[in-house]
Amino acid sequence: MRTQKSKSEGKKEYILSLRQQGLSYAEIVKRVQCSKGTVSYHLGEGQREKTILRNRKIQSGIFRKVRNFAYKNDRGGRGNYKEVKVTRICDIRKKARCFCYGYKSKKKGKYQMNKNNLRFKGSKVWSFLEKVWPGICLQNKNVQSINQWTKKPDTENSVPVMYPMVRCKLTDEIVDAELSNVHCDHADGDRTNNDTNNFTLTVKRFNEMKGRDSYEDFYKNCKKFVEVYEKYNV
């Protein structure tokens, strides 16, 4: 099925007309300023069907993965990967809201579906934030964070770690929780488990590496890679 652009340009009709005049493929390519593949597509016997089958093949399975790697296609299949800029989230509640109430998608009905799948109803956003910064509220954000492993007030070089700073649970580095590269992570990997104890803050890079693993699974996978790396990296 032809696109509106193809119809408006009339390229197919022009190619057919030139061929009827006796021009060769090479001459048509020069005249139309297109590729030889385009000419073959419109003039070759059964070429259209072959092209459709070839496109279906490269759009599936390993072919699609290799094509995306080779041509640096983004998730939409067009253009290059875009570098995501780190921005500041003015209201820390925006981050915890998705963890608490479910992810709000642009697709109709998806937010409600995710919300209904959550295990705990009636949770409050501030209860998640208070787990990391005890005593935090809208009127008072001058509070000290806790170490997400020890649950004790956190310090760095004997200096209290104050909001919005927090120690990433996966890297142990002090990060600014208001930046977009710090994520709210489900400790057990279950995105329906919105229990307060399952709420953690981690840097984006390691959160993406962990994915939906629990800490135990993530540890095993990291250990497996270390073993493979040490085996072959000679």
Beta strands, then each sheet from edge to edge (+ up, - down):
strand 1: 155-156
strand 2: 159-160
strand 3: 165-167
strand 4: 174-176
strand 5: 182-186
strand 6: 199-203
sheet 1: 1+ 2-
sheet 2: 3+ 4-
sheet 3: 5+ 6-
end
